[in-house]
Amino acid sequence: MKTSKTVLDKLTSSVQFKPLGAHKCYAKFLSLLPQHLQKAIAFVYIKNETLFIALKHPGFKMELNYNKDLLKSLLTTLGKYDKECCFEAVSKVAAFHSKYHQMPKIHDSVPCYFELAQGEFDVNVTNPKIKESLERIKEIIKCNRS
């Protein structure tokens, strides 16, 4: 009986589904990167001896430009240990912001806090205006509790 792995290996070895094999190698390459870079990358592809890295946010472009040597060394190391994923043809690395992954929108909202006060305090004031104000505050606190 054939397993799913043997079926997928058979499909990826055929000419029509070669990009599936490349996608598997790209996933292996991304898994070698640090976690913060993995979250920043939308997708990866190789074209004309250049590794193109699409980013989810334009702020990560500068960081990836500083780490180009790390990316190239990971590509060569992956090629040494996994013969299916040979990236020897890659000579340059280019990073760009993907227009298909928009920057997340931040929704402004007013935070809602629950009333922690009980509204139980003694009013020992002789001034009637202050006493009336404190009684109103007690009522407001009790109304906000429910």
Secondary structure as UniProt FT lines:
FT   HELIX           4..13
FT   TURN            16..17
FT   HELIX           18..32
FT   HELIX           35..40
FT   STRAND          41..47
FT   TURN            48..49
FT   STRAND          50..55
FT   TURN            58..59
FT   HELIX           60..66
FT   HELIX           68..81
FT   TURN            83..84
FT   TURN            88..89
FT   STRAND          92..97
FT   TURN            99..100
FT   HELIX           128..145
//
